[in-house]
């Protein structure tokens, strides 16, 4: 599982011009699922996300988690995180999980996250437009396999 984690002051996802989900202070997640991902990957990612100290405390030091700041999550499925770009000029996505597995694990991941804090999502496989105000900017990559 690969995630791009962005600390945001606001973020939203729209489909066909209609806002599907929006959050204020919290995290925007771009979530890619690989064919070898398991429940253990989901559990690891959730544990890291809710406890990662990437929000500033009163001294300006990144010392608070999304739980500490009572933040929200906007989770967007993103198979393109598995793009292979070594050969040619067109990315290949053969390293991403097949849609049936990816959808199942993506949904399970969001359900696990929702046990800790509010989670909004896009629609798996939809053509989505994502808007955000990156706070910091703080952008972190999390790969459960590395």
C-alpha positions in Angstrom: 0.0 0.0 0.0 1.3 3.4 -0.9 0.0 6.7 0.5 0.6 10.3 -0.2 -0.2 12.1 3.1 -0.9 15.9 2.8 -1.5 18.1 5.9 -4.3 20.4 4.8 -6.3 23.3 6.1 -9.1 22.4 3.6 -9.6 19.8 0.9 -12.5 18.5 -1.2 -13.2 16.0 -3.9 -15.8 16.6 -6.7 -17.3 14.4 -9.3 -19.2 15.9 -12.2 -19.1 19.3 -10.5 -20.7 18.0 -7.3 -18.7 18.0 -4.1 -18.6 14.4 -2.8 -16.5 15.0 0.3 -14.8 17.9 2.1 -12.7 18.4 5.2 -11.2 21.2 7.0 -8.1 20.8 9.2 -6.7 17.3 8.7 -5.2 15.0 6.2 -5.7 14.4 2.5 -4.7 10.9 1.6 -4.0 9.5 -1.9 -4.3 5.8 -1.4 -2.8 3.2 -3.8 -3.4 -0.5 -3.2 -0.9 -3.2 -4.5 -1.7 -6.8 -5.4 0.2 -8.2 -2.4 -1.4 -5.9 0.2 -3.2 -7.5 3.1 -5.0 -6.6 6.3 -1.6 -6.2 8.0 -0.8 -3.4 5.5 -4.1 -1.7 6.4 -3.5 -2.0 10.1 0.0 -0.7 9.8 -1.1 2.3 7.7 -3.9 3.2 10.0 -1.7 3.0 13.1 0.9 5.2 11.5 -1.6 7.7 10.2 -3.5 8.3 13.4 -0.3 8.6 15.5 2.1 10.4 13.1 3.2 13.7 14.7 3.0 16.1 11.7 0.9 18.9 13.1 2.5 21.9 14.9 2.2 22.4 18.6 2.0 25.8 20.3 5.9 26.1 19.9 5.6 25.5 16.1 7.2 22.0 16.4 5.6 19.1 14.5 4.6 17.3 17.7 0.9 16.6 17.3 -1.1 13.9 15.5 -4.3 14.2 13.5 -6.0 12.7 16.6 -4.5 15.4 18.8 -5.8 18.2 16.6 -9.2 16.5 16.2 -8.6 16.5 12.4 -10.5 14.9 9.6 -9.4 12.6 6.8 -10.2 12.9 3.1 -9.3 9.6 1.5 -9.0 9.3 -2.3 -8.2 6.1 -4.2 -5.2 6.6 -6.4 -3.9 3.5 -8.4 -1.5 5.8 -10.3 0.8 5.7 -7.2 1.9 2.3 -8.7 3.0 3.8 -12.0 6.0 2.2 -13.7 7.9 5.0 -15.5 11.3 3.4 -16.3 10.5 2.4 -19.9 8.9 4.7 -22.5 6.9 7.8 -21.9 3.6 6.3 -21.0 3.3 5.1 -17.4 2.2 1.4 -16.9 0.0 0.5 -14.0 0.4 -3.3 -14.0 1.9 -3.1 -10.4 -1.4 -1.8 -9.0 -4.0 -4.2 -7.6 -6.9 -5.3 -9.8 -10.0 -3.1 -9.2 -12.0 -5.8 -7.3 -9.2 -6.3 -4.7 -8.2 -2.7 -4.6 -11.8 -1.5 -4.0 -12.3 -4.1 -1.2 -9.0 -3.1 0.6 -9.6 0.6 0.1 -13.0 0.3 1.7 -11.7 -1.7 4.6 -8.9 0.8 5.1 -11.4 3.7 5.3 -13.6 1.7 7.7 -10.6 1.1 10.0 -9.6 4.8 9.9 -13.2 5.8 10.7 -12.9 3.9 14.0 -10.5 6.7 15.0 -11.7 9.9 13.4 -14.1 11.3 10.7 -13.3 10.0 7.2 -14.7 11.4 3.9 -14.0 9.7 0.6 -14.2 10.0 -3.1 -15.7 7.3 -5.3 -13.5 4.4 -6.2 -12.7 4.4 -9.9 -14.4 7.7 -10.6 -13.0 10.7 -12.5 -12.5 13.0 -9.5 -11.3 16.5 -9.1 -9.4 17.1 -5.9 -8.9 20.6 -4.4 -6.7 21.4 -1.4 -4.9 24.0 0.6 -1.7 22.2 1.7 -0.7 23.3 5.2 3.0 24.0 5.5 3.3 22.5 2.9 3.7 19.1 4.5 3.5 16.1 2.2 4.7 12.7 3.3 5.0 9.3 1.5 4.1 6.1 3.3 4.8 2.8 1.8 3.8 -0.2 3.9 6.2 -2.5 2.0 9.4 -0.5 2.7 
